[in-house]
Amino acid sequence: MVLILTSPCSRVRTKTVKKASREVAIIQSKRLRNKIAGFTTHLMKRIQRGPVRGISLKLQEEERERRMDFIPDQSAINPDAIEVDKETMDMLRSLNMANLPGVSREGGVEAL
């Protein structure tokens, strides 16, 4: 069953969902209709609060894509200076990477 809210701030009521389910679907018993309406109301309230695992809405997908496409002006993992200890500097020298820009040894000794 698909229910479309007319406005994002409208109230979700079990009575309204029961009425819609009666019009849309053939449900054999009143008890089953009440269970479906109650669970649908529960899910709709959870969706209004935030994303729900297992349920993908078009609006939520667009929001997620927009967040993933955002590129910051300056990277948070690009610091100006990195201070490393003696063992790390020796390891960088063995890999011929001791002259990386911004890498310096603790204690003020520059990389060779």
Backbone as XML, in Angstrom:
<?xml version="1.0"?>
<chain id="A" units="angstrom">
  <residue number="1" name="MET">
    <atom name="N" x="0.844" y="-1.159" z="0.000"/>
    <atom name="CA" x="0.000" y="0.000" z="0.000"/>
    <atom name="C" x="0.898" y="1.233" z="0.000"/>
  </residue>
  <residue number="2" name="VAL">
    <atom name="N" x="0.550" y="2.209" z="-0.794"/>
    <atom name="CA" x="1.319" y="3.438" z="-0.882"/>
    <atom name="C" x="0.428" y="4.579" z="-0.433"/>
  </residue>
  <residue number="3" name="LEU">
    <atom name="N" x="0.894" y="5.314" z="0.565"/>
    <atom name="CA" x="0.165" y="6.490" z="1.030"/>
    <atom name="C" x="1.001" y="7.717" z="0.755"/>
  </residue>
  <residue number="4" name="ILE">
    <atom name="N" x="0.375" y="8.730" z="0.221"/>
    <atom name="CA" x="1.081" y="9.969" z="-0.084"/>
    <atom name="C" x="0.532" y="11.054" z="0.825"/>
  </residue>
  <residue number="5" name="LEU">
    <atom name="N" x="1.412" y="11.683" z="1.579"/>
    <atom name="CA" x="0.999" y="12.784" z="2.439"/>
    <atom name="C" x="0.861" y="14.039" z="1.597"/>
  </residue>
  <residue number="6" name="THR">
    <atom name="N" x="-0.192" y="14.805" z="1.851"/>
    <atom name="CA" x="-0.407" y="16.014" z="1.062"/>
    <atom name="C" x="0.549" y="17.119" z="1.458"/>
  </residue>
  <residue number="7" name="SER">
    <atom name="N" x="0.908" y="17.193" z="2.717"/>
    <atom name="CA" x="1.884" y="18.191" z="3.151"/>
    <atom name="C" x="2.824" y="17.541" z="4.147"/>
  </residue>
  <residue number="8" name="PRO">
    <atom name="N" x="4.080" y="17.994" z="4.214"/>
    <atom name="CA" x="5.055" y="17.333" z="5.079"/>
    <atom name="C" x="4.756" y="17.468" z="6.570"/>
  </residue>
  <residue number="9" name="CYS">
    <atom name="N" x="3.960" y="18.444" z="6.961"/>
    <atom name="CA" x="3.704" y="18.628" z="8.392"/>
    <atom name="C" x="2.330" y="18.104" z="8.792"/>
  </residue>
  <residue number="10" name="SER">
    <atom name="N" x="1.652" y="17.343" z="7.910"/>
    <atom name="CA" x="0.334" y="16.833" z="8.253"/>
    <atom name="C" x="0.457" y="15.710" z="9.276"/>
  </residue>
  <residue number="11" name="ARG">
    <atom name="N" x="-0.604" y="15.566" z="10.064"/>
    <atom name="CA" x="-0.613" y="14.557" z="11.104"/>
    <atom name="C" x="-0.866" y="13.179" z="10.521"/>
  </residue>
  <residue number="12" name="VAL">
    <atom name="N" x="-0.291" y="12.185" z="11.130"/>
    <atom name="CA" x="-0.519" y="10.802" z="10.729"/>
    <atom name="C" x="-1.417" y="10.187" z="11.786"/>
  </residue>
  <residue number="13" name="ARG">
    <atom name="N" x="-2.599" y="9.751" z="11.354"/>
    <atom name="CA" x="-3.553" y="9.170" z="12.290"/>
    <atom name="C" x="-3.933" y="7.777" z="11.820"/>
  </residue>
  <residue number="14" name="THR">
    <atom name="N" x="-4.118" y="6.878" z="12.769"/>
    <atom name="CA" x="-4.503" y="5.512" z="12.446"/>
    <atom name="C" x="-5.875" y="5.493" z="11.782"/>
  </residue>
  <residue number="15" name="LYS">
    <atom name="N" x="-6.772" y="6.363" z="12.236"/>
    <atom name="CA" x="-8.123" y="6.418" z="11.677"/>
    <atom name="C" x="-8.089" y="6.742" z="10.178"/>
  </residue>
  <residue number="16" name="THR">
    <atom name="N" x="-7.253" y="7.698" z="9.796"/>
    <atom name="CA" x="-7.133" y="8.077" z="8.390"/>
    <atom name="C" x="-6.545" y="6.938" z="7.566"/>
  </residue>
  <residue number="17" name="VAL">
    <atom name="N" x="-5.547" y="6.261" z="8.118"/>
    <atom name="CA" x="-4.912" y="5.150" z="7.408"/>
    <atom name="C" x="-5.897" y="3.995" z="7.262"/>
  </residue>
  <residue number="18" name="LYS">
    <atom name="N" x="-6.710" y="3.734" z="8.295"/>
    <atom name="CA" x="-7.721" y="2.678" z="8.209"/>
    <atom name="C" x="-8.733" y="2.982" z="7.112"/>
  </residue>
  <residue number="19" name="LYS">
    <atom name="N" x="-9.139" y="4.232" z="7.034"/>
    <atom name="CA" x="-10.103" y="4.642" z="6.016"/>
    <atom name="C" x="-9.517" y="4.467" z="4.615"/>
  </residue>
  <residue number="20" name="ALA">
    <atom name="N" x="-8.255" y="4.864" z="4.445"/>
    <atom name="CA" x="-7.595" y="4.727" z="3.145"/>
    <atom name="C" x="-7.422" y="3.259" z="2.778"/>
  </residue>
  <residue number="21" name="SER">
    <atom name="N" x="-7.061" y="2.420" z="3.750"/>
    <atom name="CA" x="-6.867" y="1.000" z="3.456"/>
    <atom name="C" x="-8.194" y="0.330" z="3.109"/>
  </residue>
  <residue number="22" name="ARG">
    <atom name="N" x="-9.302" y="0.790" z="3.702"/>
    <atom name="CA" x="-10.620" y="0.243" z="3.384"/>
    <atom name="C" x="-11.000" y="0.572" z="1.936"/>
  </residue>
  <residue number="23" name="GLU">
    <atom name="N" x="-10.621" y="1.774" z="1.478"/>
    <atom name="CA" x="-10.950" y="2.189" z="0.114"/>
    <atom name="C" x="-10.044" y="1.529" z="-0.925"/>
  </residue>
  <residue number="24" name="VAL">
    <atom name="N" x="-8.786" y="1.311" z="-0.576"/>
    <atom name="CA" x="-7.799" y="0.846" z="-1.549"/>
    <atom name="C" x="-7.744" y="-0.671" z="-1.653"/>
  </residue>
  <residue number="25" name="ALA">
    <atom name="N" x="-7.829" y="-1.368" z="-0.524"/>
    <atom name="CA" x="-7.591" y="-2.814" z="-0.528"/>
    <atom name="C" x="-8.786" y="-3.569" z="0.039"/>
  </residue>
  <residue number="26" name="ILE">
    <atom name="N" x="-8.852" y="-4.832" z="-0.318"/>
    <atom name="CA" x="-9.865" y="-5.719" z="0.253"/>
    <atom name="C" x="-9.189" y="-6.493" z="1.371"/>
  </residue>
  <residue number="27" name="ILE">
    <atom name="N" x="-9.527" y="-6.147" z="2.602"/>
    <atom name="CA" x="-8.936" y="-6.803" z="3.767"/>
    <atom name="C" x="-10.049" y="-7.599" z="4.440"/>
  </residue>
  <residue number="28" name="GLN">
    <atom name="N" x="-9.803" y="-8.892" z="4.675"/>
    <atom name="CA" x="-10.851" y="-9.814" z="5.093"/>
    <atom name="C" x="-11.435" y="-9.499" z="6.466"/>
  </residue>
  <residue number="29" name="SER">
    <atom name="N" x="-10.598" y="-9.150" z="7.419"/>
    <atom name="CA" x="-11.120" y="-8.961" z="8.772"/>
    <atom name="C" x="-10.776" y="-7.578" z="9.309"/>
  </residue>
  <residue number="30" name="LYS">
    <atom name="N" x="-11.602" y="-7.143" z="10.241"/>
    <atom name="CA" x="-11.393" y="-5.836" z="10.865"/>
    <atom name="C" x="-10.104" y="-5.848" z="11.693"/>
  </residue>
  <residue number="31" name="ARG">
    <atom name="N" x="-9.824" y="-6.963" z="12.342"/>
    <atom name="CA" x="-8.623" y="-7.074" z="13.168"/>
    <atom name="C" x="-7.356" y="-6.913" z="12.322"/>
  </residue>
  <residue number="32" name="LEU">
    <atom name="N" x="-7.323" y="-7.566" z="11.167"/>
    <atom name="CA" x="-6.170" y="-7.458" z="10.275"/>
    <atom name="C" x="-6.033" y="-6.034" z="9.734"/>
  </residue>
  <residue number="33" name="ARG">
    <atom name="N" x="-7.174" y="-5.403" z="9.375"/>
    <atom name="CA" x="-7.145" y="-4.027" z="8.891"/>
    <atom name="C" x="-6.580" y="-3.095" z="9.965"/>
  </residue>
  <residue number="34" name="ASN">
    <atom name="N" x="-6.964" y="-3.303" z="11.218"/>
    <atom name="CA" x="-6.452" y="-2.476" z="12.316"/>
    <atom name="C" x="-4.957" y="-2.681" z="12.520"/>
  </residue>
  <residue number="35" name="LYS">
    <atom name="N" x="-4.493" y="-3.931" z="12.389"/>
    <atom name="CA" x="-3.057" y="-4.199" z="12.531"/>
    <atom name="C" x="-2.264" y="-3.516" z="11.423"/>
  </residue>
  <residue number="36" name="ILE">
    <atom name="N" x="-2.760" y="-3.620" z="10.195"/>
    <atom name="CA" x="-2.078" y="-2.988" z="9.061"/>
    <atom name="C" x="-2.050" y="-1.476" z="9.238"/>
  </residue>
  <residue number="37" name="ALA">
    <atom name="N" x="-3.180" y="-0.900" z="9.637"/>
    <atom name="CA" x="-3.252" y="0.550" z="9.821"/>
    <atom name="C" x="-2.330" y="1.013" z="10.947"/>
  </residue>
  <residue number="38" name="GLY">
    <atom name="N" x="-2.273" y="0.259" z="12.022"/>
    <atom name="CA" x="-1.402" y="0.627" z="13.138"/>
    <atom name="C" x="0.064" y="0.575" z="12.762"/>
  </residue>
  <residue number="39" name="PHE">
    <atom name="N" x="0.457" y="-0.480" z="12.052"/>
    <atom name="CA" x="1.862" y="-0.596" z="11.658"/>
    <atom name="C" x="2.224" y="0.446" z="10.612"/>
  </residue>
  <residue number="40" name="THR">
    <atom name="N" x="1.300" y="0.730" z="9.680"/>
    <atom name="CA" x="1.547" y="1.764" z="8.672"/>
    <atom name="C" x="1.724" y="3.120" z="9.334"/>
  </residue>
  <residue number="41" name="THR">
    <atom name="N" x="0.878" y="3.421" z="10.317"/>
    <atom name="CA" x="0.999" y="4.684" z="11.054"/>
    <atom name="C" x="2.333" y="4.754" z="11.776"/>
  </residue>
  <residue number="42" name="HIS">
    <atom name="N" x="2.734" y="3.650" z="12.382"/>
    <atom name="CA" x="4.018" y="3.584" z="13.090"/>
    <atom name="C" x="5.173" y="3.874" z="12.134"/>
  </residue>
  <residue number="43" name="LEU">
    <atom name="N" x="5.163" y="3.237" z="10.951"/>
    <atom name="CA" x="6.228" y="3.463" z="9.973"/>
    <atom name="C" x="6.233" y="4.894" z="9.457"/>
  </residue>
  <residue number="44" name="MET">
    <atom name="N" x="5.062" y="5.452" z="9.205"/>
    <atom name="CA" x="4.989" y="6.817" z="8.687"/>
    <atom name="C" x="5.530" y="7.819" z="9.703"/>
  </residue>
  <residue number="45" name="LYS">
    <atom name="N" x="5.259" y="7.586" z="10.971"/>
    <atom name="CA" x="5.799" y="8.476" z="12.006"/>
    <atom name="C" x="7.313" y="8.353" z="12.088"/>
  </residue>
  <residue number="46" name="ARG">
    <atom name="N" x="7.834" y="7.123" z="11.951"/>
    <atom name="CA" x="9.289" y="6.938" z="11.951"/>
    <atom name="C" x="9.934" y="7.610" z="10.752"/>
  </residue>
  <residue number="47" name="ILE">
    <atom name="N" x="9.290" y="7.536" z="9.592"/>
    <atom name="CA" x="9.820" y="8.169" z="8.382"/>
    <atom name="C" x="9.859" y="9.681" z="8.543"/>
  </residue>
  <residue number="48" name="GLN">
    <atom name="N" x="8.859" y="10.253" z="9.204"/>
    <atom name="CA" x="8.848" y="11.700" z="9.424"/>
    <atom name="C" x="9.995" y="12.137" z="10.320"/>
  </residue>
  <residue number="49" name="ARG">
    <atom name="N" x="10.389" y="11.286" z="11.272"/>
    <atom name="CA" x="11.481" y="11.636" z="12.190"/>
    <atom name="C" x="12.844" y="11.552" z="11.531"/>
  </residue>
  <residue number="50" name="GLY">
    <atom name="N" x="13.016" y="10.648" z="10.586"/>
    <atom name="CA" x="14.319" y="10.495" z="9.945"/>
    <atom name="C" x="14.330" y="9.281" z="9.043"/>
  </residue>
  <residue number="51" name="PRO">
    <atom name="N" x="15.501" y="8.957" z="8.480"/>
    <atom name="CA" x="15.579" y="7.804" z="7.581"/>
    <atom name="C" x="15.331" y="6.495" z="8.323"/>
  </residue>
  <residue number="52" name="VAL">
    <atom name="N" x="14.653" y="5.577" z="7.645"/>
    <atom name="CA" x="14.312" y="4.279" z="8.218"/>
    <atom name="C" x="15.034" y="3.211" z="7.411"/>
  </residue>
  <residue number="53" name="ARG">
    <atom name="N" x="15.703" y="2.311" z="8.101"/>
    <atom name="CA" x="16.443" y="1.247" z="7.425"/>
    <atom name="C" x="15.468" y="0.323" z="6.698"/>
  </residue>
  <residue number="54" name="GLY">
    <atom name="N" x="15.772" y="0.043" z="5.437"/>
    <atom name="CA" x="14.936" y="-0.849" z="4.652"/>
    <atom name="C" x="13.869" y="-0.142" z="3.841"/>
  </residue>
  <residue number="55" name="ILE">
    <atom name="N" x="13.639" y="1.143" z="4.096"/>
    <atom name="CA" x="12.653" y="1.914" z="3.346"/>
    <atom name="C" x="13.382" y="3.061" z="2.682"/>
  </residue>
  <residue number="56" name="SER">
    <atom name="N" x="13.290" y="3.121" z="1.370"/>
    <atom name="CA" x="13.993" y="4.149" z="0.620"/>
    <atom name="C" x="12.972" y="5.058" z="-0.050"/>
  </residue>
  <residue number="57" name="LEU">
    <atom name="N" x="12.966" y="6.304" z="0.345"/>
    <atom name="CA" x="12.086" y="7.288" z="-0.266"/>
    <atom name="C" x="12.872" y="8.120" z="-1.260"/>
  </residue>
  <residue number="58" name="LYS">
    <atom name="N" x="12.197" y="8.588" z="-2.276"/>
    <atom name="CA" x="12.861" y="9.371" z="-3.313"/>
    <atom name="C" x="13.508" y="10.619" z="-2.711"/>
  </residue>
  <residue number="59" name="LEU">
    <atom name="N" x="12.816" y="11.276" z="-1.787"/>
    <atom name="CA" x="13.343" y="12.480" z="-1.149"/>
    <atom name="C" x="14.606" y="12.170" z="-0.350"/>
  </residue>
  <residue number="60" name="GLN">
    <atom name="N" x="14.612" y="11.037" z="0.371"/>
    <atom name="CA" x="15.785" y="10.652" z="1.154"/>
    <atom name="C" x="16.955" y="10.294" z="0.245"/>
  </residue>
  <residue number="61" name="GLU">
    <atom name="N" x="16.687" y="9.658" z="-0.895"/>
    <atom name="CA" x="17.757" y="9.317" z="-1.837"/>
    <atom name="C" x="18.394" y="10.571" z="-2.413"/>
  </residue>
  <residue number="62" name="GLU">
    <atom name="N" x="17.565" y="11.566" z="-2.753"/>
    <atom name="CA" x="18.102" y="12.822" z="-3.285"/>
    <atom name="C" x="18.954" y="13.531" z="-2.245"/>
  </residue>
  <residue number="63" name="GLU">
    <atom name="N" x="18.513" y="13.524" z="-0.992"/>
    <atom name="CA" x="19.273" y="14.164" z="0.088"/>
    <atom name="C" x="20.618" y="13.472" z="0.275"/>
  </residue>
  <residue number="64" name="ARG">
    <atom name="N" x="20.627" y="12.135" z="0.235"/>
    <atom name="CA" x="21.867" y="11.382" z="0.405"/>
    <atom name="C" x="22.830" y="11.649" z="-0.752"/>
  </residue>
  <residue number="65" name="GLU">
    <atom name="N" x="22.308" y="11.698" z="-1.983"/>
    <atom name="CA" x="23.155" y="11.987" z="-3.140"/>
    <atom name="C" x="23.751" y="13.386" z="-3.052"/>
  </residue>
  <residue number="66" name="ARG">
    <atom name="N" x="22.960" y="14.345" z="-2.585"/>
    <atom name="CA" x="23.451" y="15.716" z="-2.464"/>
    <atom name="C" x="24.576" y="15.793" z="-1.429"/>
  </residue>
  <residue number="67" name="ARG">
    <atom name="N" x="24.434" y="15.040" z="-0.322"/>
    <atom name="CA" x="25.492" y="15.032" z="0.697"/>
    <atom name="C" x="26.756" y="14.359" z="0.183"/>
  </residue>
  <residue number="68" name="MET">
    <atom name="N" x="26.600" y="13.300" z="-0.635"/>
    <atom name="CA" x="27.753" y="12.580" z="-1.155"/>
    <atom name="C" x="28.490" y="13.392" z="-2.217"/>
  </residue>
  <residue number="69" name="ASP">
    <atom name="N" x="27.783" y="14.249" z="-2.955"/>
    <atom name="CA" x="28.393" y="15.033" z="-4.025"/>
    <atom name="C" x="29.105" y="16.275" z="-3.517"/>
  </residue>
  <residue number="70" name="PHE">
    <atom name="N" x="28.941" y="16.619" z="-2.254"/>
    <atom name="CA" x="29.553" y="17.826" z="-1.699"/>
    <atom name="C" x="31.063" y="17.645" z="-1.599"/>
  </residue>
  <residue number="71" name="ILE">
    <atom name="N" x="31.811" y="18.599" z="-2.142"/>
    <atom name="CA" x="33.272" y="18.572" z="-2.078"/>
    <atom name="C" x="33.725" y="19.809" z="-1.316"/>
  </residue>
  <residue number="72" name="PRO">
    <atom name="N" x="34.408" y="19.638" z="-0.181"/>
    <atom name="CA" x="34.847" y="20.801" z="0.594"/>
    <atom name="C" x="35.955" y="21.566" z="-0.128"/>
  </residue>
  <residue number="73" name="ASP">
    <atom name="N" x="36.090" y="22.860" z="0.215"/>
    <atom name="CA" x="37.129" y="23.693" z="-0.391"/>
    <atom name="C" x="38.523" y="23.222" z="-0.003"/>
  </residue>
  <residue number="74" name="GLN">
    <atom name="N" x="38.692" y="22.855" z="1.273"/>
    <atom name="CA" x="39.992" y="22.384" z="1.750"/>
    <atom name="C" x="39.790" y="21.079" z="2.503"/>
  </residue>
  <residue number="75" name="SER">
    <atom name="N" x="40.623" y="20.110" z="2.216"/>
    <atom name="CA" x="40.490" y="18.800" z="2.823"/>
    <atom name="C" x="40.831" y="18.847" z="4.307"/>
  </residue>
  <residue number="76" name="ALA">
    <atom name="N" x="40.076" y="18.101" z="5.103"/>
    <atom name="CA" x="40.334" y="18.031" z="6.535"/>
    <atom name="C" x="41.527" y="17.131" z="6.836"/>
  </residue>
  <residue number="77" name="ILE">
    <atom name="N" x="41.918" y="16.286" z="5.899"/>
    <atom name="CA" x="43.043" y="15.373" z="6.124"/>
    <atom name="C" x="44.308" y="15.868" z="5.441"/>
  </residue>
  <residue number="78" name="ASN">
    <atom name="N" x="44.378" y="17.145" z="5.159"/>
    <atom name="CA" x="45.546" y="17.719" z="4.508"/>
    <atom name="C" x="46.181" y="18.766" z="5.434"/>
  </residue>
  <residue number="79" name="PRO">
    <atom name="N" x="46.823" y="18.334" z="6.515"/>
    <atom name="CA" x="47.428" y="19.302" z="7.431"/>
    <atom name="C" x="48.679" y="19.934" z="6.829"/>
  </residue>
  <residue number="80" name="ASP">
    <atom name="N" x="49.057" y="21.105" z="7.364"/>
    <atom name="CA" x="50.233" y="21.818" z="6.862"/>
    <atom name="C" x="51.530" y="21.110" z="7.238"/>
  </residue>
  <residue number="81" name="ALA">
    <atom name="N" x="51.611" y="20.621" z="8.469"/>
    <atom name="CA" x="52.848" y="19.984" z="8.931"/>
    <atom name="C" x="52.516" y="18.697" z="9.680"/>
  </residue>
  <residue number="82" name="ILE">
    <atom name="N" x="53.310" y="17.680" z="9.409"/>
    <atom name="CA" x="53.150" y="16.394" z="10.085"/>
    <atom name="C" x="54.449" y="16.102" z="10.819"/>
  </residue>
  <residue number="83" name="GLU">
    <atom name="N" x="54.351" y="15.926" z="12.130"/>
    <atom name="CA" x="55.538" y="15.593" z="12.928"/>
    <atom name="C" x="55.534" y="14.097" z="13.193"/>
  </residue>
  <residue number="84" name="VAL">
    <atom name="N" x="56.647" y="13.453" z="12.874"/>
    <atom name="CA" x="56.768" y="12.012" z="13.071"/>
    <atom name="C" x="57.968" y="11.723" z="13.969"/>
  </residue>
  <residue number="85" name="ASP">
    <atom name="N" x="57.967" y="10.544" z="14.578"/>
    <atom name="CA" x="59.086" y="10.177" z="15.449"/>
    <atom name="C" x="60.234" y="9.598" z="14.614"/>
  </residue>
  <residue number="86" name="LYS">
    <atom name="N" x="61.314" y="9.234" z="15.298"/>
    <atom name="CA" x="62.534" y="8.781" z="14.623"/>
    <atom name="C" x="62.303" y="7.493" z="13.830"/>
  </residue>
  <residue number="87" name="GLU">
    <atom name="N" x="61.569" y="6.542" z="14.421"/>
    <atom name="CA" x="61.334" y="5.267" z="13.744"/>
    <atom name="C" x="60.523" y="5.455" z="12.458"/>
  </residue>
  <residue number="88" name="THR">
    <atom name="N" x="59.530" y="6.322" z="12.527"/>
    <atom name="CA" x="58.710" y="6.579" z="11.340"/>
    <atom name="C" x="59.531" y="7.260" z="10.256"/>
  </residue>
  <residue number="89" name="MET">
    <atom name="N" x="60.400" y="8.194" z="10.656"/>
    <atom name="CA" x="61.247" y="8.881" z="9.684"/>
    <atom name="C" x="62.213" y="7.894" z="9.032"/>
  </residue>
  <residue number="90" name="ASP">
    <atom name="N" x="62.759" y="6.947" z="9.824"/>
    <atom name="CA" x="63.638" y="5.917" z="9.258"/>
    <atom name="C" x="62.882" y="5.036" z="8.256"/>
  </residue>
  <residue number="91" name="MET">
    <atom name="N" x="61.637" y="4.722" z="8.584"/>
    <atom name="CA" x="60.826" y="3.918" z="7.679"/>
    <atom name="C" x="60.566" y="4.687" z="6.375"/>
  </residue>
  <residue number="92" name="LEU">
    <atom name="N" x="60.276" y="5.981" z="6.471"/>
    <atom name="CA" x="60.059" y="6.797" z="5.275"/>
    <atom name="C" x="61.328" y="6.877" z="4.429"/>
  </residue>
  <residue number="93" name="ARG">
    <atom name="N" x="62.489" y="6.977" z="5.092"/>
    <atom name="CA" x="63.761" y="7.003" z="4.354"/>
    <atom name="C" x="63.976" y="5.699" z="3.599"/>
  </residue>
  <residue number="94" name="SER">
    <atom name="N" x="63.637" y="4.566" z="4.233"/>
    <atom name="CA" x="63.827" y="3.273" z="3.572"/>
    <atom name="C" x="62.910" y="3.127" z="2.352"/>
  </residue>
  <residue number="95" name="LEU">
    <atom name="N" x="61.794" y="3.857" z="2.346"/>
    <atom name="CA" x="60.868" y="3.830" z="1.212"/>
    <atom name="C" x="61.119" y="4.972" z="0.233"/>
  </residue>
  <residue number="96" name="ASN">
    <atom name="N" x="62.204" y="5.731" z="0.463"/>
    <atom name="CA" x="62.545" y="6.903" z="-0.349"/>
    <atom name="C" x="61.422" y="7.945" z="-0.353"/>
  </residue>
  <residue number="97" name="MET">
    <atom name="N" x="60.798" y="8.128" z="0.804"/>
    <atom name="CA" x="59.711" y="9.096" z="0.931"/>
    <atom name="C" x="59.977" y="10.092" z="2.052"/>
  </residue>
  <residue number="98" name="ALA">
    <atom name="N" x="61.226" y="10.235" z="2.455"/>
    <atom name="CA" x="61.563" y="11.116" z="3.571"/>
    <atom name="C" x="61.443" y="12.585" z="3.202"/>
  </residue>
  <residue number="99" name="ASN">
    <atom name="N" x="61.432" y="12.909" z="1.908"/>
    <atom name="CA" x="61.377" y="14.312" z="1.497"/>
    <atom name="C" x="59.962" y="14.757" z="1.124"/>
  </residue>
  <residue number="100" name="LEU">
    <atom name="N" x="58.952" y="14.138" z="1.694"/>
    <atom name="CA" x="57.575" y="14.557" z="1.455"/>
    <atom name="C" x="57.360" y="15.960" z="2.015"/>
  </residue>
  <residue number="101" name="PRO">
    <atom name="N" x="56.602" y="16.810" z="1.334"/>
    <atom name="CA" x="56.388" y="18.169" z="1.839"/>
    <atom name="C" x="55.573" y="18.158" z="3.128"/>
  </residue>
  <residue number="102" name="GLY">
    <atom name="N" x="56.030" y="18.909" z="4.109"/>
    <atom name="CA" x="55.316" y="19.039" z="5.374"/>
    <atom name="C" x="55.661" y="18.000" z="6.414"/>
  </residue>
  <residue number="103" name="VAL">
    <atom name="N" x="56.474" y="17.000" z="6.078"/>
    <atom name="CA" x="56.841" y="15.961" z="7.041"/>
    <atom name="C" x="58.114" y="16.393" z="7.744"/>
  </residue>
  <residue number="104" name="SER">
    <atom name="N" x="58.061" y="16.425" z="9.060"/>
    <atom name="CA" x="59.251" y="16.778" z="9.835"/>
    <atom name="C" x="59.336" y="15.868" z="11.044"/>
  </residue>
  <residue number="105" name="ARG">
    <atom name="N" x="60.551" y="15.736" z="11.564"/>
    <atom name="CA" x="60.765" y="14.885" z="12.720"/>
    <atom name="C" x="60.486" y="15.674" z="13.983"/>
  </residue>
  <residue number="106" name="GLU">
    <atom name="N" x="59.971" y="15.012" z="14.990"/>
    <atom name="CA" x="59.707" y="15.664" z="16.271"/>
    <atom name="C" x="61.008" y="16.215" z="16.829"/>
  </residue>
  <residue number="107" name="GLY">
    <atom name="N" x="60.943" y="17.373" z="17.429"/>
    <atom name="CA" x="62.140" y="17.987" z="17.984"/>
    <atom name="C" x="62.724" y="19.033" z="17.057"/>
  </residue>
  <residue number="108" name="GLY">
    <atom name="N" x="62.074" y="19.311" z="15.928"/>
    <atom name="CA" x="62.498" y="20.387" z="15.045"/>
    <atom name="C" x="63.508" y="20.010" z="13.995"/>
  </residue>
  <residue number="109" name="VAL">
    <atom name="N" x="63.926" y="18.752" z="13.879"/>
    <atom name="CA" x="64.895" y="18.344" z="12.867"/>
    <atom name="C" x="64.122" y="18.072" z="11.581"/>
  </residue>
  <residue number="110" name="GLU">
    <atom name="N" x="64.484" y="18.757" z="10.493"/>
    <atom name="CA" x="63.794" y="18.607" z="9.211"/>
    <atom name="C" x="64.149" y="17.277" z="8.556"/>
  </residue>
  <residue number="111" name="ALA">
    <atom name="N" x="63.297" y="16.841" z="7.676"/>
    <atom name="CA" x="63.539" y="15.606" z="6.930"/>
    <atom name="C" x="64.663" y="15.818" z="5.928"/>
  </residue>
  <residue number="112" name="LEU">
    <atom name="N" x="65.447" y="14.764" z="5.730"/>
    <atom name="CA" x="66.569" y="14.846" z="4.790"/>
    <atom name="C" x="66.173" y="14.424" z="3.419"/>
  </residue>
</chain>
